[in-house]
């Protein structure tokens, strides 16, 4: 599933990108709900935005070819709609995307993990990963041939004795 236009979630005055589609679990129980064709960079055919409010994960807006989709899906429920069908761990990201460590792992400057049960936020973890180095010195030694090591690694290398290769 393409995530080039990810869904957004608003948490404490900041916008983050969700790594999944929380509305899919709800829509699969609606056999009459139209399945919209995917469009470039959007495999689900709609865009949803979310908000964390009063300890709950809520659907704030839904855009798709259906007229007033929130009213159709949730008659009589004003937006934002508490996402009572959402259970599990949600990941939201913000900032620059980087590959770190060896083997490579993808991280963002800011990551938020939400543990949700029945739409209620049970726990929340906020990670500020801006200070995480791309690679530790040991990871850099493993990922590059020795002749490409920066001088600081060659100078800090443990003495291999007189017969060591150089």
QUIKAFEN-V241308 format. One record per pair of residues at least 4 apart in sequence whose C-alpha atoms are under 7 Angstrom apart, sorted by the first residue. I is the first residue (numbers start at 1). J is the second residue. Records with the same first field share a line. If there is no record, write none. Layout:
I->J, J
This chain:
1->43
2->41, 42, 43
3->41, 42
4->41, 42
5->41, 42
6->17, 18, 19
7->17, 18, 47, 48, 49
8->15, 16, 17, 18, 49, 50
9->15, 16, 17, 18, 49, 50, 51
10->14, 15, 16, 50, 51, 52
11->15, 51, 52
16->92, 93, 94
17->92, 93, 94
18->91, 92, 93
19->91, 92
22->86
23->27
24->28
26->85
27->33
36->44, 45
37->45
38->42, 43, 44, 45
39->43, 45
45->64
46->63, 64
47->62, 63, 64
48->61, 62, 63
49->59, 60, 61, 62
50->58, 59, 60, 61
51->57, 58, 59, 60
52->56, 57, 58
53->57
55->120, 121
56->82, 119, 120, 121
57->82, 83, 119, 120, 121
58->80, 81, 82, 83
59->80, 81, 82, 83
60->79, 80, 81
62->69, 70
68->72
69->73
70->74
71->75
77->81
82->119
83->119
84->118, 119
85->118, 119
86->116, 117, 118, 119
87->116, 117, 118, 119
88->115, 116, 117
89->113, 114, 115, 116
90->113, 114, 115
91->112, 113, 114
92->111, 112, 113
93->108, 110, 111, 112
94->108, 109, 110, 111
95->108, 109, 110
96->108, 109
97->106, 107, 108, 109
98->106, 107, 108
99->104, 105, 106, 107, 134
100->104, 105, 106, 134, 135
101->105, 134, 135, 136, 139
102->135, 139, 143
108->129
109->128, 129, 130
110->127, 128, 129
111->126, 127, 128
112->125, 126, 127
113->124, 125, 126
114->121, 123, 124, 125
115->121, 122, 123, 124
116->120, 121, 122
117->121, 122
135->139, 140
136->140
137->141
138->142
139->143
140->144
141->149
144->148, 149
145->149
149->153, 154
150->154
151->155
152->156
153->157
160->164
